[in-house]
């Protein structure tokens, strides 16, 4: 009954890039370069994390 199901592998990338506060253009370029590199390595889910605490905002 389940013989028609095919399995798929999903390669993902989760990382934290070293961003510079206030450098929107530079930080965006880092994301773009990392995403292109990951895609070339067959990654199809690309996640970046950035934590901003309330203390950093005030």
C-alpha positions as CSV (number, residue, x, y, z in Angstrom):
1,X,0.0,0.0,0.0
2,X,2.8,2.4,0.7
3,X,4.9,1.4,-2.2
4,X,3.9,4.5,-4.2
5,X,5.5,6.9,-1.6
6,X,8.8,8.4,-2.4
7,X,11.2,9.7,0.2
8,X,12.9,13.1,-0.1
9,X,15.9,14.4,1.7
10,X,15.8,18.1,2.7
11,X,19.1,19.7,3.4
12,X,19.0,22.7,5.6
13,X,21.4,25.3,6.9
14,X,21.0,27.1,10.2
15,X,23.6,29.5,11.2
16,X,24.5,32.8,12.8
17,X,26.4,35.2,10.7
18,X,28.6,37.8,12.3
19,X,26.5,40.9,11.6
20,X,27.6,44.5,12.2
21,X,24.9,46.7,13.9
22,X,23.6,49.3,11.5
23,X,25.3,47.9,8.4
24,X,22.2,46.9,6.4
25,X,23.9,46.7,3.1
26,X,26.9,44.7,4.4
27,X,24.7,42.4,6.5
28,X,22.4,41.8,3.5
29,X,25.4,40.9,1.3
30,X,26.6,38.4,3.9
31,X,23.1,36.7,3.8
32,X,23.1,36.6,0.0
33,X,26.6,35.2,-0.2
34,X,25.8,32.5,2.5
35,X,22.5,31.6,0.8
36,X,24.2,31.2,-2.6
37,X,27.0,29.1,-1.1
38,X,24.4,26.9,0.7
39,X,22.3,26.5,-2.5
40,X,25.3,25.4,-4.4
41,X,25.8,22.7,-1.7
42,X,22.2,21.5,-2.4
43,X,20.7,23.2,0.7
44,X,17.0,24.1,0.2
45,X,16.1,25.5,3.5
46,X,18.3,28.4,4.7
47,X,17.7,29.9,8.1
48,X,19.6,32.8,9.8
49,X,19.1,33.8,13.3
50,X,19.5,37.3,14.8
51,X,18.7,38.0,18.4
52,X,18.1,41.5,19.5
53,X,17.5,42.0,23.2
54,X,15.6,44.9,24.7
55,X,18.8,46.1,26.4
56,X,20.5,46.5,23.0
57,X,17.5,48.5,21.7
58,X,17.6,51.1,24.5
